[in-house]
Amino acid sequence: MNEQQLYYRQKLKFEIDASDLFDSLQTASEIVIVDTRKPEFYAQEHLPKAINLPHRSMNSTTCNELAPSKTYVCYCDGIGCNASTKGALQLSLLGFQVKELIGGLDWWKRDGYPTTTELSTDAEATSIRCGC
């Protein structure tokens, strides 16, 4: 294997796109989606079945109930936000297997996949800004 092939093989170990994540969720129970943004942004809109674990609060105490056998897919708002990278790094430092969702919530929605909310339908939506 040449250097270029090795680079791309390594990159795919640590990143996943919306299509691959959606397909994996249909068949795999060992994947946990982690929204690494602040709780108020998670409440406004997030990927279905995602847990909210803000990157700033990740530590051995807040992550002690996470299963070490699972793969954690971190995401944030999208390409202009690095909360998913910070969260993936922190989870990795804590010993978990982690991937980062390329394009985050933005690209997930652009690809036509559903999102959910914790807000009531009559709740006033806040303006969109970076949730990290």
C-alpha angles and dihedrals in degrees: 000000000000127000095262093051091048091052094053093043090053093046091055090054090065106032135058131183127222095259094051091045092050091049092046092052090058092061110016126075094180094077122093119188114218122199102205096191130102116286094251091059092046089052091051095053137339144154114282113266092012119143120219114236110154112216091231092062099044113122140127091281099048091043098043094106095052114111112243091211094064130085114235119212111201124202140169135175096306146268094338093056128069101193090108091054091049091047093047090050093049094048090047091051087052089056103259128136106245141182129184122228107235110233093006122217092341096060092038088060094041088057089056100250120146128257131195137209139213092210123098116248091251094050115116110249118228122226115272116257135145110302098200 
